[in-house]
Amino acid sequence: MSTFTYVLAIIVMGLVALVLVRGLFNMLKGGSGNTSNKLMQARIVLQAIAIALIMLTLWLTGGGR
């Protein structure tokens, strides 16, 4: 189970980076402010999920003890 949460946390962190880059490119090209806002909201949600998965992984593995 801890391997699953570890891999899932890595995937979610990659998604956070992808959404961040898409939001920055949208802002740089002068895209819709609404789109940038939605992308940044998605980034916040993905970051919360990533933190929860990291904490769950640490709890399942005993925190490296």
N, C-alpha and C positions, 0 to 999 in steps of 0.2 A: 504494500500500500504506500509506503514512504517513497518508493521509486516512482510510482505513478504520480504522486503529488509533486515530486521534484521535477519530473518531466513536464507536467502541466504548468508549473510555475515558470519554467523556462519559456514555454510557448506563450504564456500570457505576457511575460516581459517583452518578448519579441513583438507581440501585438501592440503593446504600449509604445514601443519605439516606432513602429510603423504608423500608428495613428498620429504620433507627435510629428513625424516627418511630413505626413500628408497635410496636417494642419499648418505647419510652417510654410510649405510650398504654396498652399492656398492663400495664405496671408501675403507671401512675397509676390505672387502674380496678380494681386489685387482682386482676389475672388470675393465671393459673397461673405459678409461678416457673419451671417447666420450659419453658413457651412462651417466656418472656423470655430464658431461657438459650439456647435454640435460635436465637432471633432474633439475639442478640448474637454467637453463634458464626458465623452466616451473615454478619453484618456484617464480622467479622474476615476471613473468606475473601474476601468481595467487595472489601474494602479491599486485600488482598494482590494480587488480580487487577488492580485499578485501578492500583496502583503499578507492577506489571509492565508493563501496557499503556502507561503514561506513559513508563516507561524505554525500552520498545521504540520508541515514537514518537520520543523524543529521539534514540535511536541511529539510526533510519532517516533522520531529517531532518538529522543531523549536529549536533544540539544547538544549533541556531540560528546556526551559523557561516556 
